[in-house]
Amino acid sequence: MTEQGRAADELLDIVDEQDRVIGQRLRGEVYAQRLRHRSTAIRVRDATGRIFVHRRTPTKLIFPGLYDVVVGGVVGAGEDYDTAALREAEEELGVSGLPQPARRLKFLFETPEFSWFLQVYEVVCTLPVQPQPEEVAWWDFLPEDELERRLADWVAEAAVVPDGLECHRRLTAQSSP
């Protein structure tokens, strides 16, 4: 089975406008019907403060082949945000023993195609990363100034994951004096 097929079969909680669970559906249905659900996003820094960035594989169910400045993913049915954040970060980075990511902010991400609550985290990873080849086509840790330069190009080319970009913007605004 392809990654898209496996991802489409994942069971997710559907939530209302207050982020209360009101049902469950398969991920493929959730995206096809624009049902509101839960997701996590984790900004990962290394010991020197550089930010983990990556390019998604072309087989991803949504935003295939785009650059992203966070790792993360959907919260499974019955799973809480914190558990999902740690699971997703470890899976995508290819590590185990990562500290629990710290909650930073939460917002509703909505476009004409998608609707999900996004719990945003930060974590420092001092472990050697080995990102999953099924998830990550390219990766690096970038200093913030270099990331900002690259983001300008990626945004101009519509080559960056939109919810990851929004997380980055909100985290940057939150940490500015």
C-alpha positions as CSV (number, residue, x, y, z in Angstrom):
1,M,0.0,0.0,0.0
2,T,1.3,3.5,-0.8
3,E,1.9,6.1,1.9
4,Q,-1.1,8.1,0.6
5,G,-3.3,5.0,1.0
6,R,-2.1,4.3,4.5
7,A,-2.5,8.0,5.5
8,A,-6.0,8.1,4.0
9,D,-7.0,5.2,6.2
10,E,-6.0,6.8,9.5
11,L,-8.9,7.5,11.9
12,L,-9.1,11.1,13.1
13,D,-11.3,12.9,15.6
14,I,-13.6,15.5,14.1
15,V,-14.0,18.6,16.3
16,D,-16.3,21.6,16.6
17,E,-15.4,25.3,16.7
18,Q,-14.4,24.9,20.4
19,D,-12.1,21.9,19.6
20,R,-14.5,19.4,21.2
21,V,-14.6,16.0,19.7
22,I,-17.9,15.4,17.8
23,G,-17.1,12.3,15.8
24,Q,-14.5,10.3,13.9
25,R,-13.7,9.9,10.2
26,L,-11.0,8.4,8.1
27,R,-8.3,10.9,7.1
28,G,-9.1,10.7,3.4
29,E,-12.8,11.6,4.2
30,V,-11.7,14.4,6.5
31,Y,-9.7,16.1,3.7
32,A,-12.2,15.4,1.0
33,Q,-15.1,16.9,3.0
34,R,-13.0,19.6,4.7
35,L,-13.9,18.4,8.2
36,R,-12.3,20.2,11.1
37,H,-9.8,18.1,13.0
38,R,-6.6,18.4,15.1
39,S,-3.0,18.6,14.1
40,T,0.4,19.4,15.7
41,A,3.4,21.4,14.5
42,I,6.7,21.4,16.2
43,R,9.6,23.8,15.5
44,V,12.8,21.9,16.1
45,R,16.1,23.5,16.9
46,D,19.5,21.9,17.3
47,A,21.8,22.7,20.3
48,T,23.1,25.8,18.5
49,G,19.6,27.2,17.8
50,R,19.4,26.4,14.1
51,I,15.9,25.5,12.9
52,F,15.2,22.1,11.2
53,V,13.7,22.6,7.7
54,H,12.8,20.0,5.2
55,R,11.1,19.3,1.9
56,R,8.2,16.9,2.0
57,T,8.3,13.9,-0.3
58,P,6.1,14.0,-3.5
59,T,4.0,11.1,-2.1
60,K,2.6,13.0,0.9
61,L,-1.2,13.2,1.0
62,I,-1.3,17.0,1.3
63,F,1.4,19.6,0.4
64,P,3.5,17.1,-1.5
65,G,7.0,18.3,-2.4
66,L,6.8,21.6,-0.5
67,Y,9.3,23.0,2.0
68,D,8.3,23.0,5.7
69,V,9.8,24.8,8.7
70,V,8.0,22.5,11.3
71,V,7.5,18.8,11.7
72,G,4.3,17.3,12.9
73,G,1.0,15.9,11.7
74,V,-2.5,14.9,12.5
75,V,-3.7,13.9,16.0
76,G,-5.1,10.4,15.8
77,A,-8.5,9.4,17.1
78,G,-8.5,9.4,20.9
79,E,-4.9,10.8,21.0
80,D,-4.1,14.1,22.8
81,Y,-2.0,16.9,21.3
82,D,1.0,16.3,23.5
83,T,1.3,12.6,22.8
84,A,0.8,13.3,19.0
85,A,3.5,16.0,19.1
86,L,6.1,13.8,20.6
87,R,5.2,10.8,18.3
88,E,5.2,13.0,15.2
89,A,8.5,14.7,16.0
90,E,10.3,11.5,16.8
91,E,8.9,9.8,13.7
92,E,9.8,12.6,11.3
93,L,13.2,13.2,12.8
94,G,14.0,9.5,13.0
95,V,14.9,9.7,16.7
96,S,13.8,8.3,20.0
97,G,14.2,9.8,23.5
98,L,13.3,13.3,22.4
99,P,12.2,15.6,25.3
100,Q,8.5,16.4,25.4
101,P,8.0,19.4,23.1
102,A,6.9,22.6,24.9
103,R,3.5,24.1,24.0
104,R,3.7,27.6,22.5
105,L,0.4,28.5,20.9
106,K,-2.7,27.1,19.3
107,F,-4.9,28.5,16.4
108,L,-7.4,27.4,13.9
109,F,-5.9,27.0,10.4
110,E,-8.5,27.4,7.7
111,T,-8.3,27.7,3.9
112,P,-11.0,26.9,1.3
113,E,-9.6,23.4,1.2
114,F,-8.6,22.6,4.9
115,S,-9.7,23.2,8.5
116,W,-7.8,22.1,11.6
117,F,-6.8,23.2,15.0
118,L,-3.0,23.5,15.2
119,Q,-1.2,23.1,18.5
120,V,2.2,24.5,18.0
121,Y,5.3,23.4,20.0
122,E,9.0,23.9,20.2
123,V,11.8,21.4,21.1
124,V,15.5,21.2,21.1
125,C,16.9,18.1,19.5
126,T,20.5,17.2,20.5
127,L,20.2,13.7,19.0
128,P,21.5,12.8,15.5
129,V,18.5,13.0,13.2
130,Q,17.7,10.4,10.5
131,P,14.5,11.7,8.9
132,Q,12.2,9.1,7.4
133,P,12.8,8.9,3.6
134,E,9.0,8.3,3.1
135,E,8.3,11.7,4.7
136,V,11.4,13.8,4.1
137,A,13.1,14.3,0.7
138,W,15.7,16.8,1.9
139,W,16.5,18.4,5.3
140,D,18.9,20.7,7.1
141,F,19.3,22.8,10.2
142,L,19.5,26.5,9.2
143,P,20.4,29.6,11.1
144,E,17.4,32.0,11.4
145,D,18.8,34.6,9.0
146,E,19.4,32.0,6.3
147,L,16.0,30.5,6.9
148,E,14.4,33.9,6.4
149,R,16.3,34.4,3.1
150,R,15.1,31.0,1.8
151,L,11.6,31.5,3.0
152,A,11.3,34.7,0.9
153,D,12.1,32.5,-2.2
154,W,9.9,29.6,-1.2
155,V,6.9,31.9,-0.5
156,A,7.4,33.7,-3.9
157,E,7.5,30.3,-5.6
158,A,4.5,29.0,-3.6
159,A,6.8,26.2,-2.5
160,V,6.3,26.3,1.3
161,V,3.7,24.5,3.4
162,P,1.1,27.2,4.4
163,D,0.3,26.1,7.9
164,G,4.0,25.6,8.7
165,L,4.7,29.1,7.4
166,E,1.9,30.5,9.6
167,C,3.3,28.7,12.6
168,H,6.7,30.2,11.9
169,R,5.2,33.7,11.6
170,R,3.3,33.4,14.8
171,L,6.2,31.9,16.8
172,T,8.5,34.7,15.5
173,A,6.0,37.4,16.4
174,Q,5.5,35.8,19.9
175,S,9.3,35.8,20.6
176,S,9.8,39.4,19.3
177,P,9.9,42.1,22.1
